[in-house]
Amino acid sequence: MVEALHSFGWLVASSLLRVELMRLGSSSDLVVEALGLLGTVATLPTTDARLKAAETVEPRATATLDSIHLVTALELFEAEQVEAILTFDHQLAAAAQHHGLPVLSPG
C-alpha cells in the first residue's frame, strides 16, 4: 500500500484516518509505520458540516465511518481538489462510484 501512495502527488483524508491507522498500527505492532504514513497525508477536520452531510449521504448502506470519508472525498472532488478516492474497502468504493467519484484500489 505504501508504494501505491507514493505514486500520488497529494494525499488528503478525513482526520478519521489518524484514528483508524493508529488503531491498526497498535494492534499490529506497527505504530512507527502508521505514524510515518500519517506524516505523508494532509488531513481535513471532521467538522459538524461534514458529520451532518454523512448522516444522509447515499447510498444508505454505507458504513458510518465510511460515510464520513465519503463526504470528505466528495467535497474535495466537487471542488476539483482531488481526482479520485483510494480505498481497499469495496463498500466505500461502490459508494464513491455511485456519486461518479473515480476509485483507485491498488493491490
CORVEN-V56875 format. One record per residue. N is the residue number from 1. RES is the residue in one small letter. SS is DSSP state (2 for helix, 1 for strand, 0 for the rest). BURIAL is I if it has 24 or more other C-alpha atoms within 12 Angstrom, else O. Layout:
((N/RES/SS/BURIAL) (N/RES/SS/BURIAL))
//
This chain:
((1/m/0/O) (2/v/2/O) (3/e/2/O) (4/a/2/O) (5/l/2/O) (6/h/2/O) (7/s/0/O) (8/f/0/O) (9/g/0/O) (10/w/0/O) (11/l/0/I) (12/v/1/I) (13/a/1/I) (14/s/1/I) (15/s/0/I) (16/l/2/I) (17/l/2/I) (18/r/2/I) (19/v/2/O) (20/e/2/O) (21/l/2/I) (22/m/2/O) (23/r/2/O) (24/l/2/O) (25/g/2/O) (26/s/2/O) (27/s/2/O) (28/s/0/O) (29/d/0/O) (30/l/0/O) (31/v/2/O) (32/v/2/O) (33/e/2/O) (34/a/2/I) (35/l/2/O) (36/g/2/O) (37/l/2/I) (38/l/2/I) (39/g/0/O) (40/t/0/O) (41/v/0/I) (42/a/1/O) (43/t/1/I) (44/l/1/O) (45/p/0/O) (46/t/0/I) (47/t/0/O) (48/d/2/O) (49/a/2/O) (50/r/2/I) (51/l/2/O) (52/k/2/O) (53/a/2/O) (54/a/2/I) (55/e/2/O) (56/t/2/O) (57/v/0/I) (58/e/0/I) (59/p/0/O) (60/r/0/O) (61/a/0/O) (62/t/0/I) (63/a/0/O) (64/t/2/O) (65/l/2/I) (66/d/2/I) (67/s/2/I) (68/i/2/I) (69/h/2/I) (70/l/2/I) (71/v/2/I) (72/t/2/I) (73/a/2/I) (74/l/2/I) (75/e/2/I) (76/l/2/I) (77/f/2/O) (78/e/2/O) (79/a/0/O) (80/e/0/O) (81/q/0/O) (82/v/0/O) (83/e/0/I) (84/a/0/I) (85/i/1/I) (86/l/1/I) (87/t/0/I) (88/f/0/O) (89/d/0/O) (90/h/2/O) (91/q/2/I) (92/l/2/I) (93/a/2/I) (94/a/2/I) (95/a/2/I) (96/a/2/I) (97/q/2/O) (98/h/2/O) (99/h/0/O) (100/g/0/O) (101/l/0/I) (102/p/0/I) (103/v/1/I) (104/l/1/I) (105/s/0/O) (106/p/0/O) (107/g/0/O))
//
